[in-house]
């Protein structure tokens, strides 16, 4: 595995178990999720698990200045289709672009 790390320029870090200060990246994500959930959940903090997917979706689709992109774009290479795309898109799909899309990929191969 070290060969893969070297090729990709990855430095592996070991963290201590049960020491939250040992992994700053995870703690930063936890803080971000807690802040997001605090705006979505009631004062009694009940049913927070129902809002967790929404908070994660917001985090994954948010533009990150350090990355210059959203995390979901960096993982999948395209922007996700969000629910509002279905609301504001045409009701009927047109498949007229399909052959040109296929031809584009054939040319790239």
Phi and psi restraints in degrees (range 20) as a CNS / XPLOR table:
assign (resid 1 and name C) (resid 2 and name N)
       (resid 2 and name CA) (resid 2 and name C) 1.0 -61.2 20.0 2
assign (resid 2 and name N) (resid 2 and name CA)
       (resid 2 and name C) (resid 3 and name N) 1.0 -32.7 20.0 2
assign (resid 2 and name C) (resid 3 and name N)
       (resid 3 and name CA) (resid 3 and name C) 1.0 -63.2 20.0 2
assign (resid 3 and name N) (resid 3 and name CA)
       (resid 3 and name C) (resid 4 and name N) 1.0 -41.8 20.0 2
assign (resid 3 and name C) (resid 4 and name N)
       (resid 4 and name CA) (resid 4 and name C) 1.0 -64.1 20.0 2
assign (resid 4 and name N) (resid 4 and name CA)
       (resid 4 and name C) (resid 5 and name N) 1.0 -44.4 20.0 2
assign (resid 4 and name C) (resid 5 and name N)
       (resid 5 and name CA) (resid 5 and name C) 1.0 -58.3 20.0 2
assign (resid 5 and name N) (resid 5 and name CA)
       (resid 5 and name C) (resid 6 and name N) 1.0 -43.4 20.0 2
assign (resid 5 and name C) (resid 6 and name N)
       (resid 6 and name CA) (resid 6 and name C) 1.0 -64.8 20.0 2
assign (resid 6 and name N) (resid 6 and name CA)
       (resid 6 and name C) (resid 7 and name N) 1.0 -42.4 20.0 2
assign (resid 6 and name C) (resid 7 and name N)
       (resid 7 and name CA) (resid 7 and name C) 1.0 -64.5 20.0 2
assign (resid 7 and name N) (resid 7 and name CA)
       (resid 7 and name C) (resid 8 and name N) 1.0 -36.4 20.0 2
assign (resid 7 and name C) (resid 8 and name N)
       (resid 8 and name CA) (resid 8 and name C) 1.0 -90.9 20.0 2
assign (resid 8 and name N) (resid 8 and name CA)
       (resid 8 and name C) (resid 9 and name N) 1.0 -4.5 20.0 2
assign (resid 8 and name C) (resid 9 and name N)
       (resid 9 and name CA) (resid 9 and name C) 1.0 72.5 20.0 2
assign (resid 9 and name N) (resid 9 and name CA)
       (resid 9 and name C) (resid 10 and name N) 1.0 33.5 20.0 2
assign (resid 9 and name C) (resid 10 and name N)
       (resid 10 and name CA) (resid 10 and name C) 1.0 -97.8 20.0 2
assign (resid 10 and name N) (resid 10 and name CA)
       (resid 10 and name C) (resid 11 and name N) 1.0 134.5 20.0 2
assign (resid 10 and name C) (resid 11 and name N)
       (resid 11 and name CA) (resid 11 and name C) 1.0 -106.9 20.0 2
assign (resid 11 and name N) (resid 11 and name CA)
       (resid 11 and name C) (resid 12 and name N) 1.0 118.7 20.0 2
assign (resid 11 and name C) (resid 12 and name N)
       (resid 12 and name CA) (resid 12 and name C) 1.0 -84.0 20.0 2
assign (resid 12 and name N) (resid 12 and name CA)
       (resid 12 and name C) (resid 13 and name N) 1.0 133.3 20.0 2
assign (resid 12 and name C) (resid 13 and name N)
       (resid 13 and name CA) (resid 13 and name C) 1.0 -120.1 20.0 2
assign (resid 13 and name N) (resid 13 and name CA)
       (resid 13 and name C) (resid 14 and name N) 1.0 134.8 20.0 2
assign (resid 13 and name C) (resid 14 and name N)
       (resid 14 and name CA) (resid 14 and name C) 1.0 -92.0 20.0 2
assign (resid 14 and name N) (resid 14 and name CA)
       (resid 14 and name C) (resid 15 and name N) 1.0 137.7 20.0 2
assign (resid 14 and name C) (resid 15 and name N)
       (resid 15 and name CA) (resid 15 and name C) 1.0 -115.4 20.0 2
assign (resid 15 and name N) (resid 15 and name CA)
       (resid 15 and name C) (resid 16 and name N) 1.0 155.7 20.0 2
assign (resid 15 and name C) (resid 16 and name N)
       (resid 16 and name CA) (resid 16 and name C) 1.0 -80.7 20.0 2
assign (resid 16 and name N) (resid 16 and name CA)
       (resid 16 and name C) (resid 17 and name N) 1.0 139.9 20.0 2
assign (resid 16 and name C) (resid 17 and name N)
       (resid 17 and name CA) (resid 17 and name C) 1.0 -70.2 20.0 2
assign (resid 17 and name N) (resid 17 and name CA)
       (resid 17 and name C) (resid 18 and name N) 1.0 143.6 20.0 2
assign (resid 17 and name C) (resid 18 and name N)
       (resid 18 and name CA) (resid 18 and name C) 1.0 60.0 20.0 2
assign (resid 18 and name N) (resid 18 and name CA)
       (resid 18 and name C) (resid 19 and name N) 1.0 28.6 20.0 2
assign (resid 18 and name C) (resid 19 and name N)
       (resid 19 and name CA) (resid 19 and name C) 1.0 -128.2 20.0 2
assign (resid 19 and name N) (resid 19 and name CA)
       (resid 19 and name C) (resid 20 and name N) 1.0 97.1 20.0 2
assign (resid 19 and name C) (resid 20 and name N)
       (resid 20 and name CA) (resid 20 and name C) 1.0 -62.6 20.0 2
assign (resid 20 and name N) (resid 20 and name CA)
       (resid 20 and name C) (resid 21 and name N) 1.0 -24.7 20.0 2
assign (resid 20 and name C) (resid 21 and name N)
       (resid 21 and name CA) (resid 21 and name C) 1.0 -73.7 20.0 2
assign (resid 21 and name N) (resid 21 and name CA)
       (resid 21 and name C) (resid 22 and name N) 1.0 -13.0 20.0 2
assign (resid 21 and name C) (resid 22 and name N)
       (resid 22 and name CA) (resid 22 and name C) 1.0 -76.4 20.0 2
assign (resid 22 and name N) (resid 22 and name CA)
       (resid 22 and name C) (resid 23 and name N) 1.0 -16.8 20.0 2
assign (resid 22 and name C) (resid 23 and name N)
       (resid 23 and name CA) (resid 23 and name C) 1.0 -132.8 20.0 2
assign (resid 23 and name N) (resid 23 and name CA)
       (resid 23 and name C) (resid 24 and name N) 1.0 87.2 20.0 2
assign (resid 23 and name C) (resid 24 and name N)
       (resid 24 and name CA) (resid 24 and name C) 1.0 -64.5 20.0 2
assign (resid 24 and name N) (resid 24 and name CA)
       (resid 24 and name C) (resid 25 and name N) 1.0 -35.5 20.0 2
assign (resid 24 and name C) (resid 25 and name N)
       (resid 25 and name CA) (resid 25 and name C) 1.0 -65.1 20.0 2
assign (resid 25 and name N) (resid 25 and name CA)
       (resid 25 and name C) (resid 26 and name N) 1.0 -45.0 20.0 2
assign (resid 25 and name C) (resid 26 and name N)
       (resid 26 and name CA) (resid 26 and name C) 1.0 -65.5 20.0 2
assign (resid 26 and name N) (resid 26 and name CA)
       (resid 26 and name C) (resid 27 and name N) 1.0 -40.9 20.0 2
assign (resid 26 and name C) (resid 27 and name N)
       (resid 27 and name CA) (resid 27 and name C) 1.0 -65.7 20.0 2
assign (resid 27 and name N) (resid 27 and name CA)
       (resid 27 and name C) (resid 28 and name N) 1.0 -34.4 20.0 2
assign (resid 27 and name C) (resid 28 and name N)
       (resid 28 and name CA) (resid 28 and name C) 1.0 -66.2 20.0 2
assign (resid 28 and name N) (resid 28 and name CA)
       (resid 28 and name C) (resid 29 and name N) 1.0 -41.8 20.0 2
assign (resid 28 and name C) (resid 29 and name N)
       (resid 29 and name CA) (resid 29 and name C) 1.0 -64.7 20.0 2
assign (resid 29 and name N) (resid 29 and name CA)
       (resid 29 and name C) (resid 30 and name N) 1.0 -42.1 20.0 2
assign (resid 29 and name C) (resid 30 and name N)
       (resid 30 and name CA) (resid 30 and name C) 1.0 -59.0 20.0 2
assign (resid 30 and name N) (resid 30 and name CA)
       (resid 30 and name C) (resid 31 and name N) 1.0 -43.0 20.0 2
assign (resid 30 and name C) (resid 31 and name N)
       (resid 31 and name CA) (resid 31 and name C) 1.0 -63.5 20.0 2
assign (resid 31 and name N) (resid 31 and name CA)
       (resid 31 and name C) (resid 32 and name N) 1.0 -42.3 20.0 2
assign (resid 31 and name C) (resid 32 and name N)
       (resid 32 and name CA) (resid 32 and name C) 1.0 -62.4 20.0 2
assign (resid 32 and name N) (resid 32 and name CA)
       (resid 32 and name C) (resid 33 and name N) 1.0 -43.8 20.0 2
assign (resid 32 and name C) (resid 33 and name N)
       (resid 33 and name CA) (resid 33 and name C) 1.0 -67.0 20.0 2
assign (resid 33 and name N) (resid 33 and name CA)
       (resid 33 and name C) (resid 34 and name N) 1.0 -39.3 20.0 2
assign (resid 33 and name C) (resid 34 and name N)
       (resid 34 and name CA) (resid 34 and name C) 1.0 -64.5 20.0 2
assign (resid 34 and name N) (resid 34 and name CA)
       (resid 34 and name C) (resid 35 and name N) 1.0 -41.5 20.0 2
assign (resid 34 and name C) (resid 35 and name N)
       (resid 35 and name CA) (resid 35 and name C) 1.0 -62.8 20.0 2
assign (resid 35 and name N) (resid 35 and name CA)
       (resid 35 and name C) (resid 36 and name N) 1.0 -42.8 20.0 2
assign (resid 35 and name C) (resid 36 and name N)
       (resid 36 and name CA) (resid 36 and name C) 1.0 -64.7 20.0 2
assign (resid 36 and name N) (resid 36 and name CA)
       (resid 36 and name C) (resid 37 and name N) 1.0 -44.6 20.0 2
assign (resid 36 and name C) (resid 37 and name N)
       (resid 37 and name CA) (resid 37 and name C) 1.0 -65.9 20.0 2
assign (resid 37 and name N) (resid 37 and name CA)
       (resid 37 and name C) (resid 38 and name N) 1.0 -31.0 20.0 2
assign (resid 37 and name C) (resid 38 and name N)
       (resid 38 and name CA) (resid 38 and name C) 1.0 -64.4 20.0 2
assign (resid 38 and name N) (resid 38 and name CA)
       (resid 38 and name C) (resid 39 and name N) 1.0 -25.1 20.0 2
assign (resid 38 and name C) (resid 39 and name N)
       (resid 39 and name CA) (resid 39 and name C) 1.0 -85.2 20.0 2
assign (resid 39 and name N) (resid 39 and name CA)
       (resid 39 and name C) (resid 40 and name N) 1.0 -17.6 20.0 2
assign (resid 39 and name C) (resid 40 and name N)
       (resid 40 and name CA) (resid 40 and name C) 1.0 -100.9 20.0 2
assign (resid 40 and name N) (resid 40 and name CA)
       (resid 40 and name C) (resid 41 and name N) 1.0 -29.4 20.0 2
assign (resid 40 and name C) (resid 41 and name N)
       (resid 41 and name CA) (resid 41 and name C) 1.0 -94.2 20.0 2
assign (resid 41 and name N) (resid 41 and name CA)
       (resid 41 and name C) (resid 42 and name N) 1.0 151.7 20.0 2
assign (resid 41 and name C) (resid 42 and name N)
       (resid 42 and name CA) (resid 42 and name C) 1.0 -68.8 20.0 2
assign (resid 42 and name N) (resid 42 and name CA)
       (resid 42 and name C) (resid 43 and name N) 1.0 174.0 20.0 2
assign (resid 42 and name C) (resid 43 and name N)
       (resid 43 and name CA) (resid 43 and name C) 1.0 -61.7 20.0 2
assign (resid 43 and name N) (resid 43 and name CA)
       (resid 43 and name C) (resid 44 and name N) 1.0 -34.4 20.0 2
assign (resid 43 and name C) (resid 44 and name N)
       (resid 44 and name CA) (resid 44 and name C) 1.0 -73.7 20.0 2
assign (resid 44 and name N) (resid 44 and name CA)
       (resid 44 and name C) (resid 45 and name N) 1.0 -9.3 20.0 2
assign (resid 44 and name C) (resid 45 and name N)
       (resid 45 and name CA) (resid 45 and name C) 1.0 58.7 20.0 2
assign (resid 45 and name N) (resid 45 and name CA)
       (resid 45 and name C) (resid 46 and name N) 1.0 36.6 20.0 2
assign (resid 45 and name C) (resid 46 and name N)
       (resid 46 and name CA) (resid 46 and name C) 1.0 -90.9 20.0 2
assign (resid 46 and name N) (resid 46 and name CA)
       (resid 46 and name C) (resid 47 and name N) 1.0 150.7 20.0 2
assign (resid 46 and name C) (resid 47 and name N)
       (resid 47 and name CA) (resid 47 and name C) 1.0 61.0 20.0 2
assign (resid 47 and name N) (resid 47 and name CA)
       (resid 47 and name C) (resid 48 and name N) 1.0 33.0 20.0 2
assign (resid 47 and name C) (resid 48 and name N)
       (resid 48 and name CA) (resid 48 and name C) 1.0 -65.2 20.0 2
assign (resid 48 and name N) (resid 48 and name CA)
       (resid 48 and name C) (resid 49 and name N) 1.0 -28.2 20.0 2
assign (resid 48 and name C) (resid 49 and name N)
       (resid 49 and name CA) (resid 49 and name C) 1.0 -66.9 20.0 2
assign (resid 49 and name N) (resid 49 and name CA)
       (resid 49 and name C) (resid 50 and name N) 1.0 -22.4 20.0 2
assign (resid 49 and name C) (resid 50 and name N)
       (resid 50 and name CA) (resid 50 and name C) 1.0 -71.5 20.0 2
assign (resid 50 and name N) (resid 50 and name CA)
       (resid 50 and name C) (resid 51 and name N) 1.0 -26.2 20.0 2
assign (resid 50 and name C) (resid 51 and name N)
       (resid 51 and name CA) (resid 51 and name C) 1.0 -96.7 20.0 2
assign (resid 51 and name N) (resid 51 and name CA)
       (resid 51 and name C) (resid 52 and name N) 1.0 -7.0 20.0 2
assign (resid 51 and name C) (resid 52 and name N)
       (resid 52 and name CA) (resid 52 and name C) 1.0 -60.3 20.0 2
assign (resid 52 and name N) (resid 52 and name CA)
       (resid 52 and name C) (resid 53 and name N) 1.0 -44.0 20.0 2
assign (resid 52 and name C) (resid 53 and name N)
       (resid 53 and name CA) (resid 53 and name C) 1.0 -60.0 20.0 2
assign (resid 53 and name N) (resid 53 and name CA)
       (resid 53 and name C) (resid 54 and name N) 1.0 -36.0 20.0 2
assign (resid 53 and name C) (resid 54 and name N)
       (resid 54 and name CA) (resid 54 and name C) 1.0 -66.8 20.0 2
assign (resid 54 and name N) (resid 54 and name CA)
       (resid 54 and name C) (resid 55 and name N) 1.0 -41.9 20.0 2
assign (resid 54 and name C) (resid 55 and name N)
       (resid 55 and name CA) (resid 55 and name C) 1.0 -65.9 20.0 2
assign (resid 55 and name N) (resid 55 and name CA)
       (resid 55 and name C) (resid 56 and name N) 1.0 -39.6 20.0 2
assign (resid 55 and name C) (resid 56 and name N)
       (resid 56 and name CA) (resid 56 and name C) 1.0 -66.2 20.0 2
assign (resid 56 and name N) (resid 56 and name CA)
       (resid 56 and name C) (resid 57 and name N) 1.0 -39.2 20.0 2
assign (resid 56 and name C) (resid 57 and name N)
       (resid 57 and name CA) (resid 57 and name C) 1.0 -63.0 20.0 2
assign (resid 57 and name N) (resid 57 and name CA)
       (resid 57 and name C) (resid 58 and name N) 1.0 -41.9 20.0 2
assign (resid 57 and name C) (resid 58 and name N)
       (resid 58 and name CA) (resid 58 and name C) 1.0 -63.6 20.0 2
assign (resid 58 and name N) (resid 58 and name CA)
       (resid 58 and name C) (resid 59 and name N) 1.0 -41.2 20.0 2
assign (resid 58 and name C) (resid 59 and name N)
       (resid 59 and name CA) (resid 59 and name C) 1.0 -66.5 20.0 2
assign (resid 59 and name N) (resid 59 and name CA)
       (resid 59 and name C) (resid 60 and name N) 1.0 -43.8 20.0 2
assign (resid 59 and name C) (resid 60 and name N)
       (resid 60 and name CA) (resid 60 and name C) 1.0 -68.7 20.0 2
assign (resid 60 and name N) (resid 60 and name CA)
       (resid 60 and name C) (resid 61 and name N) 1.0 -26.6 20.0 2
assign (resid 60 and name C) (resid 61 and name N)
       (resid 61 and name CA) (resid 61 and name C) 1.0 -96.5 20.0 2
assign (resid 61 and name N) (resid 61 and name CA)
       (resid 61 and name C) (resid 62 and name N) 1.0 -5.0 20.0 2
assign (resid 61 and name C) (resid 62 and name N)
       (resid 62 and name CA) (resid 62 and name C) 1.0 -75.6 20.0 2
assign (resid 62 and name N) (resid 62 and name CA)
       (resid 62 and name C) (resid 63 and name N) 1.0 142.8 20.0 2
assign (resid 62 and name C) (resid 63 and name N)
       (resid 63 and name CA) (resid 63 and name C) 1.0 -74.3 20.0 2
assign (resid 63 and name N) (resid 63 and name CA)
       (resid 63 and name C) (resid 64 and name N) 1.0 127.0 20.0 2
assign (resid 63 and name C) (resid 64 and name N)
       (resid 64 and name CA) (resid 64 and name C) 1.0 -105.0 20.0 2
assign (resid 64 and name N) (resid 64 and name CA)
       (resid 64 and name C) (resid 65 and name N) 1.0 124.5 20.0 2
assign (resid 64 and name C) (resid 65 and name N)
       (resid 65 and name CA) (resid 65 and name C) 1.0 -66.0 20.0 2
assign (resid 65 and name N) (resid 65 and name CA)
       (resid 65 and name C) (resid 66 and name N) 1.0 -33.7 20.0 2
assign (resid 65 and name C) (resid 66 and name N)
       (resid 66 and name CA) (resid 66 and name C) 1.0 -69.4 20.0 2
assign (resid 66 and name N) (resid 66 and name CA)
       (resid 66 and name C) (resid 67 and name N) 1.0 -35.5 20.0 2
assign (resid 66 and name C) (resid 67 and name N)
       (resid 67 and name CA) (resid 67 and name C) 1.0 -88.0 20.0 2
assign (resid 67 and name N) (resid 67 and name CA)
       (resid 67 and name C) (resid 68 and name N) 1.0 -20.0 20.0 2
assign (resid 67 and name C) (resid 68 and name N)
       (resid 68 and name CA) (resid 68 and name C) 1.0 63.4 20.0 2
assign (resid 68 and name N) (resid 68 and name CA)
       (resid 68 and name C) (resid 69 and name N) 1.0 20.0 20.0 2
assign (resid 68 and name C) (resid 69 and name N)
       (resid 69 and name CA) (resid 69 and name C) 1.0 -160.8 20.0 2
assign (resid 69 and name N) (resid 69 and name CA)
       (resid 69 and name C) (resid 70 and name N) 1.0 174.9 20.0 2
assign (resid 69 and name C) (resid 70 and name N)
       (resid 70 and name CA) (resid 70 and name C) 1.0 -87.8 20.0 2
assign (resid 70 and name N) (resid 70 and name CA)
       (resid 70 and name C) (resid 71 and name N) 1.0 149.8 20.0 2
assign (resid 70 and name C) (resid 71 and name N)
       (resid 71 and name CA) (resid 71 and name C) 1.0 -59.2 20.0 2
assign (resid 71 and name N) (resid 71 and name CA)
       (resid 71 and name C) (resid 72 and name N) 1.0 -36.6 20.0 2
assign (resid 71 and name C) (resid 72 and name N)
       (resid 72 and name CA) (resid 72 and name C) 1.0 -67.5 20.0 2
assign (resid 72 and name N) (resid 72 and name CA)
       (resid 72 and name C) (resid 73 and name N) 1.0 -33.0 20.0 2
assign (resid 72 and name C) (resid 73 and name N)
       (resid 73 and name CA) (resid 73 and name C) 1.0 -68.2 20.0 2
assign (resid 73 and name N) (resid 73 and name CA)
       (resid 73 and name C) (resid 74 and name N) 1.0 -38.8 20.0 2
assign (resid 73 and name C) (resid 74 and name N)
       (resid 74 and name CA) (resid 74 and name C) 1.0 -68.5 20.0 2
assign (resid 74 and name N) (resid 74 and name CA)
       (resid 74 and name C) (resid 75 and name N) 1.0 -30.4 20.0 2
assign (resid 74 and name C) (resid 75 and name N)
       (resid 75 and name CA) (resid 75 and name C) 1.0 -79.6 20.0 2
assign (resid 75 and name N) (resid 75 and name CA)
       (resid 75 and name C) (resid 76 and name N) 1.0 -46.6 20.0 2
assign (resid 75 and name C) (resid 76 and name N)
       (resid 76 and name CA) (resid 76 and name C) 1.0 -101.8 20.0 2
assign (resid 76 and name N) (resid 76 and name CA)
       (resid 76 and name C) (resid 77 and name N) 1.0 -11.4 20.0 2
assign (resid 76 and name C) (resid 77 and name N)
       (resid 77 and name CA) (resid 77 and name C) 1.0 77.4 20.0 2
assign (resid 77 and name N) (resid 77 and name CA)
       (resid 77 and name C) (resid 78 and name N) 1.0 11.0 20.0 2
assign (resid 77 and name C) (resid 78 and name N)
       (resid 78 and name CA) (resid 78 and name C) 1.0 -156.5 20.0 2
assign (resid 78 and name N) (resid 78 and name CA)
       (resid 78 and name C) (resid 79 and name N) 1.0 160.5 20.0 2
assign (resid 78 and name C) (resid 79 and name N)
       (resid 79 and name CA) (resid 79 and name C) 1.0 -76.7 20.0 2
assign (resid 79 and name N) (resid 79 and name CA)
       (resid 79 and name C) (resid 80 and name N) 1.0 145.8 20.0 2
assign (resid 79 and name C) (resid 80 and name N)
       (resid 80 and name CA) (resid 80 and name C) 1.0 -74.5 20.0 2
assign (resid 80 and name N) (resid 80 and name CA)
       (resid 80 and name C) (resid 81 and name N) 1.0 158.6 20.0 2
assign (resid 80 and name C) (resid 81 and name N)
       (resid 81 and name CA) (resid 81 and name C) 1.0 -87.4 20.0 2
assign (resid 81 and name N) (resid 81 and name CA)
       (resid 81 and name C) (resid 82 and name N) 1.0 113.1 20.0 2
assign (resid 81 and name C) (resid 82 and name N)
       (resid 82 and name CA) (resid 82 and name C) 1.0 -93.4 20.0 2
assign (resid 82 and name N) (resid 82 and name CA)
       (resid 82 and name C) (resid 83 and name N) 1.0 161.0 20.0 2
assign (resid 82 and name C) (resid 83 and name N)
       (resid 83 and name CA) (resid 83 and name C) 1.0 -55.9 20.0 2
assign (resid 83 and name N) (resid 83 and name CA)
       (resid 83 and name C) (resid 84 and name N) 1.0 -35.1 20.0 2
assign (resid 83 and name C) (resid 84 and name N)
       (resid 84 and name CA) (resid 84 and name C) 1.0 -69.1 20.0 2
assign (resid 84 and name N) (resid 84 and name CA)
       (resid 84 and name C) (resid 85 and name N) 1.0 -18.4 20.0 2
assign (resid 84 and name C) (resid 85 and name N)
       (resid 85 and name CA) (resid 85 and name C) 1.0 -64.8 20.0 2
assign (resid 85 and name N) (resid 85 and name CA)
       (resid 85 and name C) (resid 86 and name N) 1.0 -34.8 20.0 2
assign (resid 85 and name C) (resid 86 and name N)
       (resid 86 and name CA) (resid 86 and name C) 1.0 -72.0 20.0 2
assign (resid 86 and name N) (resid 86 and name CA)
       (resid 86 and name C) (resid 87 and name N) 1.0 -32.3 20.0 2
assign (resid 86 and name C) (resid 87 and name N)
       (resid 87 and name CA) (resid 87 and name C) 1.0 -70.4 20.0 2
assign (resid 87 and name N) (resid 87 and name CA)
       (resid 87 and name C) (resid 88 and name N) 1.0 -43.3 20.0 2
assign (resid 87 and name C) (resid 88 and name N)
       (resid 88 and name CA) (resid 88 and name C) 1.0 -99.8 20.0 2
assign (resid 88 and name N) (resid 88 and name CA)
       (resid 88 and name C) (resid 89 and name N) 1.0 7.9 20.0 2
assign (resid 88 and name C) (resid 89 and name N)
       (resid 89 and name CA) (resid 89 and name C) 1.0 -95.1 20.0 2
assign (resid 89 and name N) (resid 89 and name CA)
       (resid 89 and name C) (resid 90 and name N) 1.0 172.3 20.0 2
assign (resid 89 and name C) (resid 90 and name N)
       (resid 90 and name CA) (resid 90 and name C) 1.0 -65.1 20.0 2
assign (resid 90 and name N) (resid 90 and name CA)
       (resid 90 and name C) (resid 91 and name N) 1.0 146.5 20.0 2
assign (resid 90 and name C) (resid 91 and name N)
       (resid 91 and name CA) (resid 91 and name C) 1.0 -71.7 20.0 2
assign (resid 91 and name N) (resid 91 and name CA)
       (resid 91 and name C) (resid 92 and name N) 1.0 -32.2 20.0 2
assign (resid 91 and name C) (resid 92 and name N)
       (resid 92 and name CA) (resid 92 and name C) 1.0 -108.6 20.0 2
assign (resid 92 and name N) (resid 92 and name CA)
       (resid 92 and name C) (resid 93 and name N) 1.0 135.7 20.0 2
assign (resid 92 and name C) (resid 93 and name N)
       (resid 93 and name CA) (resid 93 and name C) 1.0 -83.4 20.0 2
assign (resid 93 and name N) (resid 93 and name CA)
       (resid 93 and name C) (resid 94 and name N) 1.0 143.8 20.0 2
assign (resid 93 and name C) (resid 94 and name N)
       (resid 94 and name CA) (resid 94 and name C) 1.0 -113.5 20.0 2
assign (resid 94 and name N) (resid 94 and name CA)
       (resid 94 and name C) (resid 95 and name N) 1.0 128.7 20.0 2
assign (resid 94 and name C) (resid 95 and name N)
       (resid 95 and name CA) (resid 95 and name C) 1.0 -103.9 20.0 2
assign (resid 95 and name N) (resid 95 and name CA)
       (resid 95 and name C) (resid 96 and name N) 1.0 19.3 20.0 2
assign (resid 95 and name C) (resid 96 and name N)
       (resid 96 and name CA) (resid 96 and name C) 1.0 -68.0 20.0 2
assign (resid 96 and name N) (resid 96 and name CA)
       (resid 96 and name C) (resid 97 and name N) 1.0 -24.0 20.0 2
assign (resid 96 and name C) (resid 97 and name N)
       (resid 97 and name CA) (resid 97 and name C) 1.0 -85.5 20.0 2
assign (resid 97 and name N) (resid 97 and name CA)
       (resid 97 and name C) (resid 98 and name N) 1.0 -9.1 20.0 2
assign (resid 97 and name C) (resid 98 and name N)
       (resid 98 and name CA) (resid 98 and name C) 1.0 -60.4 20.0 2
assign (resid 98 and name N) (resid 98 and name CA)
       (resid 98 and name C) (resid 99 and name N) 1.0 -48.5 20.0 2
assign (resid 98 and name C) (resid 99 and name N)
       (resid 99 and name CA) (resid 99 and name C) 1.0 -61.7 20.0 2
assign (resid 99 and name N) (resid 99 and name CA)
       (resid 99 and name C) (resid 100 and name N) 1.0 -38.6 20.0 2
assign (resid 99 and name C) (resid 100 and name N)
       (resid 100 and name CA) (resid 100 and name C) 1.0 -67.8 20.0 2
assign (resid 100 and name N) (resid 100 and name CA)
       (resid 100 and name C) (resid 101 and name N) 1.0 -35.0 20.0 2
assign (resid 100 and name C) (resid 101 and name N)
       (resid 101 and name CA) (resid 101 and name C) 1.0 -64.8 20.0 2
assign (resid 101 and name N) (resid 101 and name CA)
       (resid 101 and name C) (resid 102 and name N) 1.0 -44.5 20.0 2
assign (resid 101 and name C) (resid 102 and name N)
       (resid 102 and name CA) (resid 102 and name C) 1.0 -64.1 20.0 2
assign (resid 102 and name N) (resid 102 and name CA)
       (resid 102 and name C) (resid 103 and name N) 1.0 -42.1 20.0 2
assign (resid 102 and name C) (resid 103 and name N)
       (resid 103 and name CA) (resid 103 and name C) 1.0 -62.2 20.0 2
assign (resid 103 and name N) (resid 103 and name CA)
       (resid 103 and name C) (resid 104 and name N) 1.0 -38.0 20.0 2
assign (resid 103 and name C) (resid 104 and name N)
       (resid 104 and name CA) (resid 104 and name C) 1.0 -60.3 20.0 2
assign (resid 104 and name N) (resid 104 and name CA)
       (resid 104 and name C) (resid 105 and name N) 1.0 -43.2 20.0 2
assign (resid 104 and name C) (resid 105 and name N)
       (resid 105 and name CA) (resid 105 and name C) 1.0 -70.8 20.0 2
assign (resid 105 and name N) (resid 105 and name CA)
       (resid 105 and name C) (resid 106 and name N) 1.0 -35.2 20.0 2
assign (resid 105 and name C) (resid 106 and name N)
       (resid 106 and name CA) (resid 106 and name C) 1.0 -64.1 20.0 2
assign (resid 106 and name N) (resid 106 and name CA)
       (resid 106 and name C) (resid 107 and name N) 1.0 -40.5 20.0 2
assign (resid 106 and name C) (resid 107 and name N)
       (resid 107 and name CA) (resid 107 and name C) 1.0 -65.5 20.0 2
assign (resid 107 and name N) (resid 107 and name CA)
       (resid 107 and name C) (resid 108 and name N) 1.0 -34.2 20.0 2
assign (resid 107 and name C) (resid 108 and name N)
       (resid 108 and name CA) (resid 108 and name C) 1.0 -70.9 20.0 2
assign (resid 108 and name N) (resid 108 and name CA)
       (resid 108 and name C) (resid 109 and name N) 1.0 -28.6 20.0 2
